Amino acid sequence: MATRRFVGIDLGGTNIKGGVVDEDRCVLSHLSIPTEAEHGPDPVIELMAELVDRVIDQAGLSKTDIEAVGIGSPGSMSHTRGIIIKPPNLPGWENVPLRDRIKDKTGLPTTLENDANAAAWGEFWAGAGRGTRHMVMFTLGTGVGGGIITDGRLLRGHFDNGAELGHTIIQPGGRPCGCGQKGCLEAYASASYTARRATEAVQAGESSSLADVLAQQDELTSEDVVNAAVQGDALATRIFDETCHYLAVACVNMQHATNPERIVLAGGMIAAGEDALLKPIREKAAEMTWQAADDLPEIMFASLGNDAGFIGAAGAAWLAREEGEI
Ligand SMILES: [Zn+2]
C-alpha cells in the first residue's frame, strides 16, 4: 500500500506555514508565507488554499496523492463545527467556517484543530512524545499554551476548550490574567509575564543589573531576565526561579490529573536552555511531588521547534482519518 500523505497548515497571526508530511512522519515539503491578516479572512483563506497547492507541488506530488488537510488555527475555535470563533490576533475573523472553506477550495477532506493542540499533537506524533501514549505539553511564549494526549487521543473536552493549561489557577487571588481570572499559570510563567514581573520589581526600586537594561529599552524580555540570572543578578535569579517554581507546580498538577509519561516544554522560552529552565523545574517537581507513588513524568524539551504547528496539523489530518471523522 502506498504511503499516505497529509498537508498541514499552521495559521498564525504573522505567518502561515505549511507542508506535506507522510504517515511515517517524514516532512516532504515546507513553506512559510506572510499572513497579511490585516486584509481580513477572504484573502487569507485564498492564500491558505494556494499554499496547499504549492507544498503539494514542491513535494513533487499531485492532489490525488494527498489523503487530507489539517489546519491549526489560533484563538477560540470549534473543532467539531470547523469554525474559527474569534481569534485575538486575526482581526475581522468572526465565526469563519474555515474547515469547509478550505475543503471546498482544495477538494480535500479537511480538519480544523486549535493551534496549541495541533502543536502538542505534532510533538506526540512526530517529536519529543513519540512512542508514548500519554503526554502533556506546555508552550511557553507570550502566553502559556497547553495540550494533553491521553491514551493516544487528543483531549478536547465538551466545549473544545480542554487543555487550556495556561489558565489553570496556581495562585488563588493572584495576578490578574488577560483572560479575566486571577492567578493563572500564564500570569506568572509565560515569557511575557516573567519579563513583566522583573520589570515591576525594577520599577519598584529593587536594585538589579536589569535597571540599566530597562533604561535603554521600553520593556524587559524573558531573555534579559535569563541572561541577568546567568550572570548572577539576584533579582533576575529570584524572578526566573519563581517562573520555574510555578512551572514545576503545573507539572505536578498534571502528573496527578492525567498521569502522563512525559511532560514536554515548548515555545520561545525553552531557548533559556537545560541548565536555566529544565533542571530547576525537574528538581522542584521532584521535591514537591507526593510520596504515594513513583510516577513523576519525565520533563523534557520539545524537539520540533517552529515546525510543530504544521507537522501537528498534518498529524491532526491523519488522526481525523484514523478516527473516521473526515
Ligand atoms: Zn488566564
Residues whose N, C-alpha, C, O or C-beta is under 5 A from the ligand:
A	BS01	ZN	G166 H167 C177 C179 Q181 C184
